[in-house]
């Protein structure tokens, strides 16, 4: 099923982002590219926040964010309410992040994940459904805790 996907990267993830955008469009997804739009030096928090905000506010079904290590993007994306960003290096990571955690933002490392693997991870991640039962219960616990935290702000 086609989804609207927000995607963002800093300069370190720019080339991989461009490849993933092509894959997403070929697969029939609607893509909102929030930048960066060149390999010139840029700051990951800006683009990670913009992509994750689209998911947080319901303007995108899912998000994908990319930087060199993936760590910075994971940190910024997970600052937004309702975002469950998962840094995935392996096929198992991609599948379990969806099945067990209902991750709605995929984080990729441009230096640790080649283009072919990143495309495979993206396809698996997009094609995997979240499980019910104990996994859904745990995601619901995260959502409830999140509501408490953001109510206090």
trRosetta pair geometry for C-beta under 8 A, 3 or more apart (Angstrom, degrees):
i j d omega theta_ij theta_ji phi_ij phi_ji
2 27 7.8 161 -108 125 78 78
2 28 4.5 -94 -92 127 114 100
2 29 5.3 179 -154 -97 77 47
2 30 6.7 77 162 -11 111 80
3 29 5.4 -13 58 -131 66 104
3 30 7.4 -123 111 38 35 78
3 61 4.0 -108 -165 67 105 144
3 62 5.6 34 142 13 145 107
3 126 7.0 -151 23 -150 135 107
4 29 7.3 158 -98 -177 21 84
4 30 4.5 -25 -108 75 72 111
4 31 7.9 -179 -158 -76 55 20
4 32 6.8 31 177 -11 95 107
4 59 7.6 -97 119 146 138 52
4 60 4.9 -128 116 -134 95 62
4 61 5.1 119 51 0 70 92
4 62 7.9 156 85 31 49 65
5 24 5.8 -110 56 -152 143 144
5 29 5.2 16 4 162 117 134
5 30 7.1 154 20 81 68 55
5 31 5.5 -23 70 -109 92 65
5 32 7.2 -173 92 26 42 73
5 60 6.0 78 -137 -170 17 116
5 61 6.7 -48 -73 58 58 88
5 62 5.1 -20 -112 75 85 89
5 63 6.7 152 -165 -101 69 28
5 64 6.2 21 175 -2 117 102
5 126 8.0 -43 -81 -104 139 122
6 32 4.8 -27 -106 71 69 106
6 34 5.9 27 -173 -21 98 119
6 50 7.5 -145 174 127 128 73
6 51 4.3 166 130 -149 107 70
6 52 7.8 -149 94 -42 133 19
6 54 3.6 125 -54 65 157 149
6 55 6.3 -129 35 -40 124 81
6 59 7.3 60 -55 98 129 93
6 60 3.8 -112 -20 -48 101 170
6 62 7.6 -164 29 99 70 43
6 63 4.6 -23 69 -110 93 88
6 64 7.6 179 91 28 50 61
7 17 6.0 150 151 -153 116 98
7 20 6.5 -177 -145 102 149 120
7 21 6.2 -160 71 -80 157 88
7 24 7.4 -159 -40 -7 143 161
7 31 6.1 -18 9 -161 119 101
7 32 7.2 155 20 78 68 52
7 33 5.6 -27 69 -107 95 61
7 34 7.0 177 79 18 40 82
7 51 6.1 11 -151 -122 8 131
7 63 7.0 165 -82 -162 42 62
7 64 4.6 -6 -112 64 89 96
7 65 7.3 180 -155 -78 51 43
7 66 7.8 12 -173 0 92 103
8 17 7.4 -34 167 -125 13 141
8 33 7.5 132 -84 -166 56 51
8 34 4.3 -35 -81 68 109 104
8 35 6.0 15 -135 66 90 56
8 36 7.6 79 -167 -12 76 55
8 47 3.5 -179 171 168 118 92
8 48 6.0 -162 95 -74 127 31
8 50 5.6 128 -81 72 154 99
8 51 3.6 -140 6 -37 115 123
8 63 7.6 -14 14 -170 93 106
8 64 7.8 163 27 90 52 57
8 65 5.2 -7 68 -115 85 83
8 66 7.6 -173 99 29 44 70
9 12 7.5 -129 172 72 98 59
9 13 3.2 -128 -159 97 117 110
9 14 5.4 178 105 -75 124 41
9 16 6.9 166 -118 69 159 89
9 17 3.8 -135 1 -51 141 137
9 35 7.7 -132 52 125 56 44
9 36 6.2 -85 87 28 68 83
9 44 7.9 -40 -174 -121 39 82
9 47 6.0 -55 50 132 15 151
9 65 6.7 159 -81 -164 57 53
9 66 4.0 -16 -105 68 109 94
9 67 6.5 171 -155 -72 71 51
9 73 8.0 -30 -118 -88 55 141
9 110 7.5 86 -155 -56 127 128
10 13 5.7 78 48 24 60 96
10 14 7.3 -76 112 -44 33 83
10 36 5.9 54 -144 -7 31 128
10 42 4.9 -163 -154 85 77 94
10 43 6.5 -102 -120 120 120 11
10 44 3.9 -65 -42 -80 134 73
10 47 5.8 -176 -66 34 61 134
10 48 7.9 -25 -39 -32 95 93
10 66 7.8 -139 26 99 63 64
10 67 4.9 33 28 -113 111 94
10 68 7.8 -52 71 -16 115 78
10 72 7.8 0 -6 90 141 136
10 73 7.9 -145 -6 -67 102 104
11 14 5.5 -20 -148 -21 36 121
11 36 6.0 -31 -66 69 57 159
11 38 7.6 -13 -112 104 87 61
11 39 5.3 85 -158 -170 87 48
11 40 6.0 -113 -103 88 124 28
11 41 5.2 -66 -14 -110 160 28
11 42 4.8 141 -34 23 92 87
12 44 7.7 -27 34 -72 110 113
12 66 7.9 -145 98 137 78 82
12 67 5.2 54 71 -171 118 61
12 68 3.6 -58 166 -53 150 87
12 110 5.3 175 144 48 81 142
12 111 7.2 -38 177 -36 115 100
13 16 5.3 -65 -164 51 67 110
13 17 5.4 77 136 -35 88 103
13 44 8.0 78 10 -110 120 103
13 65 7.7 66 110 165 169 54
13 66 3.1 163 -169 121 140 96
13 67 4.9 -82 -27 -89 122 24
13 68 6.8 -127 -50 -48 79 41
13 73 7.7 27 -26 -49 158 144
13 108 7.1 124 -138 86 124 95
13 110 4.4 -158 -102 -46 64 129
14 17 5.6 -58 -148 32 27 115
14 18 6.7 27 157 -20 63 103
14 36 5.7 -59 -92 78 107 104
14 38 6.7 -17 -145 128 153 18
14 39 4.7 -156 65 -90 152 65
15 18 5.9 -53 -155 30 32 112
15 19 6.9 28 150 -14 63 105
15 39 6.8 23 -45 -88 88 116
15 110 7.2 104 57 -152 89 127
16 19 5.7 -56 -153 37 38 111
16 20 6.2 35 152 -18 70 107
16 66 5.3 -147 87 -179 119 156
16 108 6.5 -141 139 114 142 133
16 110 4.6 -155 -2 -115 139 93
16 113 7.6 78 -137 90 150 96
16 115 6.2 -155 -120 -97 80 76
16 118 5.7 -11 -163 102 117 177
17 20 5.7 -57 -145 39 31 109
17 21 6.3 38 154 -25 65 103
17 33 7.5 109 160 -136 117 104
17 64 7.9 157 -124 113 80 109
17 66 5.2 -162 -66 45 90 136
18 21 5.7 -48 -148 30 30 115
18 22 6.9 32 153 -18 60 101
19 22 5.9 -53 -157 32 34 111
19 23 6.6 34 148 -17 65 105
19 115 5.0 -47 136 -144 170 114
19 118 7.3 87 93 86 122 127
19 119 7.0 -84 141 -66 109 105
20 23 5.4 -52 -150 36 38 115
20 24 6.2 40 152 -22 68 105
20 64 6.2 -134 147 127 148 154
20 66 7.4 162 7 -38 147 144
20 108 7.6 171 -66 20 150 159
20 118 6.3 -80 -75 139 108 116
20 119 6.9 -163 -102 -91 68 67
20 122 5.8 163 -140 -77 105 161
21 24 5.7 -54 -146 36 31 112
21 25 6.3 27 157 -16 65 107
21 31 5.5 119 -143 173 84 164
21 33 6.2 6 -106 -80 138 118
22 25 6.0 -58 -147 39 29 108
22 26 6.2 30 155 -19 64 108
23 26 5.8 -58 -148 37 28 112
23 27 6.3 20 155 -14 64 112
23 119 5.2 -173 -95 -132 157 99
23 122 6.3 95 107 90 144 146
23 123 7.5 -97 169 -59 128 91
24 27 5.7 -65 -150 41 29 109
24 29 4.3 -66 180 61 88 125
24 31 5.0 104 106 -73 135 122
24 122 7.4 -88 -68 163 87 137
25 28 7.8 75 -178 -53 31 13
25 29 6.8 -89 -80 61 31 74
25 31 6.0 -66 -65 -2 86 129
27 123 7.6 -173 -93 -108 150 86
27 126 7.6 82 137 102 157 159
29 126 7.6 -82 -69 -146 142 150
32 54 6.3 179 79 -133 140 162
32 59 7.8 -24 21 134 167 102
32 60 6.1 -120 34 -86 126 121
33 37 7.6 95 138 -91 122 85
34 47 5.8 150 105 -148 100 74
34 50 4.0 -179 170 118 144 124
34 51 5.1 -157 33 -66 138 74
34 54 7.1 -152 -53 -26 136 131
35 42 7.5 -134 150 178 109 162
35 46 7.4 -33 88 117 127 108
35 47 5.1 -125 89 -105 84 109
35 50 7.1 40 39 63 98 154
36 39 8.0 123 110 -87 125 21
36 40 7.4 -137 169 59 135 76
36 42 4.4 162 -88 30 147 168
36 47 5.8 -78 -33 -68 73 145
42 46 7.1 -92 168 49 101 127
42 47 7.1 57 132 -22 128 124
43 46 5.1 83 85 -3 95 106
43 47 7.8 158 92 1 56 87
44 47 6.2 -73 -153 47 42 98
44 48 5.4 34 160 -18 80 117
44 67 4.5 4 -112 -92 137 139
44 72 4.5 79 91 119 152 130
44 73 5.7 -101 180 -68 123 75
44 76 6.8 179 128 4 91 145
45 48 5.8 -61 -133 45 28 108
45 49 5.7 30 167 -22 66 112
45 72 7.2 -91 -59 168 69 106
45 76 4.8 179 -126 -101 68 146
46 49 6.2 -65 -154 36 18 108
46 50 6.5 14 155 -17 59 111
47 50 5.6 -51 -142 36 33 112
47 51 6.4 29 160 -15 66 105
47 65 7.0 149 122 -139 90 99
48 51 6.2 -58 -147 39 28 105
48 52 6.1 19 159 -11 65 114
48 65 4.8 70 -118 -157 77 148
48 67 7.4 -34 -61 -36 118 119
48 72 7.0 -153 -32 127 156 81
48 73 4.4 -167 -103 -135 128 70
48 76 3.8 95 103 83 132 129
48 77 5.2 -99 178 -53 100 81
49 52 6.0 -63 -142 45 26 106
49 53 5.9 34 158 -29 65 109
49 76 5.4 -82 -58 167 76 118
49 77 7.7 -150 -83 -86 36 47
49 79 7.4 -28 -107 61 89 122
49 80 7.3 134 -144 -50 66 121
50 53 5.7 -51 -144 29 26 115
50 54 7.1 33 154 -24 58 98
51 54 5.9 -50 -163 23 34 113
51 55 7.3 25 146 -9 63 102
51 60 7.7 -43 -168 42 63 161
51 63 4.5 127 154 -159 97 121
51 64 7.1 -89 -179 62 144 39
51 65 5.1 169 71 -77 148 99
51 77 7.1 -35 84 -106 98 105
51 105 7.2 116 125 -135 105 118
52 55 5.7 -56 -157 38 42 109
52 56 6.0 45 147 -23 72 109
52 63 5.7 178 -90 96 46 173
52 65 6.9 -19 -48 -43 91 140
52 76 6.9 -176 7 123 145 80
52 77 3.9 174 -78 -138 137 71
52 78 7.8 -104 -139 -36 152 26
52 79 7.5 95 110 52 155 76
52 80 4.7 158 136 21 113 140
52 83 4.8 17 -165 -112 105 157
52 85 6.6 -47 -106 -61 119 128
52 105 5.7 -6 -106 -92 84 157
53 56 5.3 -53 -139 39 35 116
53 57 6.0 17 165 -6 69 111
53 59 7.9 9 122 37 71 122
53 80 5.9 -152 -85 -115 55 154
54 57 6.5 -65 -142 46 21 97
54 59 4.5 -91 -154 79 72 103
54 60 3.8 43 137 1 111 117
54 63 6.3 135 68 -86 103 113
55 58 7.8 38 -178 -70 29 24
55 59 7.8 -80 -52 55 20 69
55 60 5.2 -54 -73 75 60 99
55 61 7.6 -14 -119 110 81 16
55 62 6.5 18 -106 -149 117 19
55 63 4.4 -89 -38 -22 128 117
55 80 7.5 117 73 98 91 138
55 82 7.1 -163 128 112 84 102
55 83 5.6 94 94 -102 122 93
55 104 5.3 150 -170 129 134 116
55 105 5.7 -136 9 -65 168 100
56 80 4.0 -90 -70 153 148 124
56 81 5.7 98 -153 68 112 62
56 82 4.9 134 -133 62 64 109
56 83 5.3 -46 -72 -43 93 101
60 63 5.9 89 103 -70 138 80
61 104 7.7 -128 150 -159 52 103
62 104 5.4 -139 -119 -172 68 68
62 105 6.9 166 -174 -87 68 42
62 106 7.2 29 168 -6 114 94
62 126 7.0 -172 60 -109 169 83
63 77 7.0 -176 102 -141 139 126
63 83 7.5 -20 33 -133 137 110
63 85 7.5 -45 81 -100 115 97
63 104 6.7 55 21 133 85 75
63 105 4.0 -13 70 -114 104 90
63 106 7.2 -169 97 27 54 63
64 105 7.0 178 -80 -162 26 64
64 106 4.7 -12 -112 65 79 99
64 107 7.8 170 -158 -83 52 29
64 108 6.8 13 -174 -3 97 111
64 122 6.8 13 -112 -119 145 108
65 73 4.0 -179 127 -172 119 129
65 76 7.9 -138 168 73 164 105
65 77 5.5 -164 17 -63 152 133
65 85 7.1 -15 32 -143 123 132
65 105 6.3 12 3 177 105 112
65 106 7.6 168 26 86 60 52
65 107 5.4 -19 69 -110 90 74
65 108 7.5 177 88 26 42 72
66 70 7.3 -40 -139 -96 47 77
66 73 6.6 35 -26 -50 3 168
66 107 7.4 159 -85 -162 43 53
66 108 4.6 -18 -105 68 92 97
66 109 7.6 175 -150 -88 74 10
66 110 5.6 85 172 -54 106 97
66 118 8.0 36 -110 -147 130 140
67 70 6.1 170 56 -76 79 28
67 71 7.7 -83 75 44 121 53
67 72 5.1 -37 67 59 164 108
67 73 4.7 172 0 -31 109 109
67 109 7.4 -28 78 -121 58 54
67 110 6.7 -102 135 2 20 107
68 109 6.7 9 141 -161 35 77
68 110 5.3 -63 -113 52 38 102
68 111 4.8 26 -172 -15 78 117
69 72 6.8 93 60 0 101 85
69 109 5.3 -25 -175 -128 25 110
69 111 6.6 -21 -78 40 50 117
69 112 7.1 53 -137 -9 50 118
70 73 5.8 -64 -156 46 44 110
70 74 6.0 52 149 -30 75 106
70 87 4.4 119 142 -137 125 112
70 89 7.9 -157 31 -68 162 85
70 107 4.7 116 -166 146 99 102
70 108 5.9 -127 -98 119 116 17
70 109 3.6 -76 -21 -67 113 80
70 110 7.9 161 -52 -2 81 59
70 112 7.2 -74 -1 39 120 119
70 113 7.9 59 -48 2 133 121
71 74 5.6 -53 -150 31 31 114
71 75 6.6 30 155 -20 64 104
71 87 6.9 10 -84 -91 47 157
71 109 7.9 35 -20 -94 68 108
72 75 5.8 -54 -152 32 33 112
72 76 6.5 19 158 -8 67 106
73 76 6.1 -58 -143 42 32 102
73 77 5.8 29 162 -19 68 113
73 85 7.4 -139 134 172 80 146
73 87 7.8 128 77 -90 95 98
73 107 5.0 165 102 -138 113 110
74 77 6.1 -60 -140 39 23 107
74 78 6.2 12 165 -11 61 116
74 85 5.4 -179 -137 116 59 119
74 86 7.7 22 -123 -145 106 11
74 87 4.7 -43 -74 -47 134 111
74 107 4.8 22 -74 -117 81 177
75 78 6.4 -72 -152 40 21 103
75 79 7.2 34 151 -37 59 100
76 79 5.8 -44 -162 7 39 119
77 80 6.8 -59 -176 21 42 105
77 83 5.5 -138 161 156 78 142
77 85 3.7 83 106 -56 129 158
77 105 4.9 -154 176 120 140 159
77 107 6.5 -156 23 -74 150 115
78 83 5.9 -149 -110 103 38 107
78 84 7.5 41 -114 -127 88 29
78 85 4.9 -116 -58 35 82 109
79 83 7.8 9 54 56 39 133
80 83 4.4 60 75 -1 95 130
81 146 5.6 132 -140 169 84 119
81 150 5.1 11 -85 -67 133 157
82 104 7.6 -27 147 49 79 149
82 143 7.6 38 -106 -120 63 89
82 146 7.1 148 -54 142 45 157
83 104 6.4 -119 -138 70 53 106
83 105 5.5 11 -164 -7 100 131
84 101 5.7 -167 163 152 134 101
84 102 6.2 69 62 91 154 72
84 103 4.8 -126 114 -118 97 51
84 104 5.5 85 48 16 84 83
84 105 6.9 165 77 25 41 84
84 139 7.4 -41 -70 -136 162 100
84 142 7.0 63 -92 129 119 156
85 103 6.7 73 -139 -158 14 102
85 104 7.7 -58 -74 67 51 61
85 105 3.8 -33 -101 81 82 117
85 106 7.7 -135 -151 -39 70 6
85 107 5.3 66 170 -37 103 114
86 93 7.0 178 153 168 114 93
86 97 3.6 159 122 -146 170 138
86 101 6.3 125 -69 82 133 143
86 103 3.9 -51 -4 -118 122 154
86 105 7.2 149 16 82 61 64
86 106 6.6 -29 65 -117 83 48
86 107 6.3 -164 91 21 31 94
87 93 7.6 -49 108 176 51 141
87 107 4.2 -47 -91 85 62 120
87 108 7.8 162 -145 -76 64 18
87 109 7.0 51 -164 -39 105 97
88 93 3.8 165 -139 116 78 117
88 94 4.5 85 -171 -71 152 69
88 97 5.8 -98 -75 -7 115 147
88 106 6.2 -42 17 -155 123 89
88 107 6.9 136 10 64 70 64
88 108 6.9 -31 60 -90 82 65
88 121 5.3 160 115 -168 124 130
88 125 6.6 -169 18 -76 168 128
89 93 5.7 82 40 5 58 156
89 109 6.7 0 -95 24 89 122
89 112 5.9 -43 -124 128 110 124
89 113 6.2 -145 -134 -71 61 106
90 93 4.6 109 55 0 74 100
90 94 7.2 -138 98 -4 45 85
90 121 7.8 145 120 -100 12 112
91 94 5.7 -53 -151 34 36 112
91 95 6.3 28 155 -13 68 107
91 120 6.7 -50 -90 134 100 112
91 121 6.6 -134 -94 -96 53 71
91 124 5.7 131 -148 -38 81 174
92 95 6.0 -59 -144 41 30 105
92 96 5.9 17 164 -8 68 114
93 96 6.3 -65 -138 45 22 100
93 97 5.9 26 163 -26 63 112
93 121 7.6 -6 76 -138 99 116
94 97 6.1 -54 -144 30 21 111
94 98 7.0 11 158 -8 56 107
94 106 7.3 22 -127 -129 89 118
94 121 4.5 -170 -70 -156 142 77
94 122 7.9 -99 -136 -49 139 18
94 124 4.4 85 115 93 135 117
94 125 4.3 -96 -166 -64 101 88
94 128 7.1 143 137 5 80 142
95 98 6.3 -69 -161 40 30 103
95 99 5.9 15 156 -9 71 116
95 124 5.7 -64 -63 163 81 118
95 125 7.6 -119 -66 -86 37 52
95 128 5.1 172 -133 -99 62 158
96 99 5.5 -58 -129 48 36 105
96 100 5.0 -1 -177 12 75 119
96 101 7.4 54 140 3 68 97
97 100 7.1 -49 -105 53 13 87
97 101 5.3 -45 -159 49 50 118
97 103 4.0 -12 158 0 99 142
97 106 7.6 118 103 -107 148 75
97 125 6.9 -11 71 -124 116 101
98 101 7.3 -37 -65 58 8 72
98 102 6.7 40 -161 -112 45 29
98 103 5.8 -79 -77 41 50 88
98 125 5.9 161 -44 -152 124 59
98 128 3.8 122 81 98 148 113
98 129 6.9 115 150 78 115 5
98 130 5.9 -119 166 -74 67 64
99 128 5.9 -71 -48 166 82 120
99 129 7.4 54 -98 87 65 48
99 130 6.3 150 -134 -133 24 39
99 131 4.8 38 -173 -18 78 104
99 135 6.7 -62 145 -157 65 168
100 130 8.0 -130 9 -144 10 75
100 131 6.7 5 -81 31 44 116
100 135 4.8 -120 -138 -131 50 123
100 138 7.8 -6 174 65 76 137
101 130 7.9 -105 77 -123 28 104
101 135 7.5 -94 -53 -168 31 101
101 138 7.8 -64 -107 103 58 116
101 139 6.5 136 -161 -87 40 102
102 130 3.9 18 -93 -106 89 143
102 135 7.6 136 -29 148 92 103
102 136 7.5 69 -39 -107 132 62
102 139 4.8 36 25 -114 126 155
103 106 6.8 95 130 -78 122 59
103 125 7.5 -57 84 -156 117 108
106 121 7.2 151 -170 135 133 103
106 122 6.6 140 115 -110 165 68
106 125 4.9 70 -91 151 135 165
108 113 5.4 -99 -169 62 93 149
108 118 5.2 63 -155 -132 145 109
108 121 6.9 142 -102 88 108 141
108 122 7.7 -25 -64 -64 137 95
109 112 3.9 15 104 39 135 102
109 113 5.1 118 68 2 76 101
110 113 7.0 -64 -108 56 15 84
113 117 5.1 -128 -164 93 80 116
113 118 4.7 104 137 -68 115 90
113 121 6.9 -38 -159 3 140 147
114 117 5.0 86 57 16 78 103
114 118 6.7 -142 96 -8 36 93
115 118 5.6 -57 -142 38 28 112
115 119 6.3 30 158 -20 64 104
116 119 5.8 -54 -151 34 29 110
116 120 6.5 27 152 -16 64 106
117 120 5.5 -55 -149 39 35 112
117 121 6.1 36 153 -20 68 106
118 121 5.7 -51 -143 37 31 112
118 122 6.2 35 154 -22 63 106
119 122 5.7 -54 -148 35 30 114
119 123 6.5 30 154 -18 64 105
120 123 5.9 -53 -148 36 30 110
120 124 6.3 27 155 -15 65 108
121 124 5.9 -58 -147 40 29 109
121 125 5.9 29 157 -21 66 112
122 125 5.8 -56 -142 38 26 111
122 126 6.2 20 161 -13 63 110
123 126 6.1 -62 -146 41 25 105
123 127 6.0 8 161 -7 63 120
124 127 6.0 -73 -143 47 24 103
124 128 6.0 23 163 -29 66 114
125 128 6.2 -57 -141 26 23 110
130 135 6.8 -162 179 123 85 123
130 136 6.9 104 142 -84 113 84
130 139 7.2 -2 -168 -27 140 162
131 135 4.4 69 78 46 103 144
131 136 6.8 -127 106 -35 58 87
132 135 7.0 128 124 58 6 93
132 136 4.6 -13 -145 -14 49 137
133 136 6.2 107 45 21 31 98
133 137 7.0 -54 142 -8 36 103
134 137 5.4 -52 -147 34 34 118
134 138 6.5 35 155 -21 66 103
135 138 5.9 -54 -153 33 32 109
135 139 6.6 30 151 -15 64 104
136 139 5.6 -53 -147 38 36 110
136 140 6.3 41 151 -22 66 104
137 140 5.6 -54 -152 35 30 114
137 141 6.6 36 148 -24 63 101
138 141 5.4 -44 -152 28 37 116
138 142 6.8 41 148 -20 63 98
139 142 5.5 -47 -155 31 38 115
139 143 6.6 40 147 -20 66 102
140 143 5.5 -51 -148 35 36 114
140 144 6.4 36 153 -19 67 103
141 144 5.8 -54 -148 36 32 110
141 145 6.4 30 154 -16 65 106
142 145 5.9 -58 -149 39 29 109
142 146 6.2 34 152 -24 64 109
143 146 5.6 -55 -148 35 29 116
143 147 6.6 34 153 -23 63 102
144 147 5.7 -50 -152 30 33 112
144 148 6.8 34 151 -18 62 102
145 148 5.7 -53 -156 33 36 113
145 149 6.5 31 151 -17 67 107
146 149 5.8 -57 -149 37 32 110
146 150 6.1 15 161 -7 69 111
147 150 6.2 -62 -138 45 26 99
147 151 6.0 36 158 -31 63 109
148 151 5.8 -55 -147 28 25 115
148 152 6.9 22 156 -19 59 107
149 152 6.1 -64 -162 31 30 109
149 153 7.2 32 148 -28 64 104
150 153 5.6 -42 -151 19 45 118
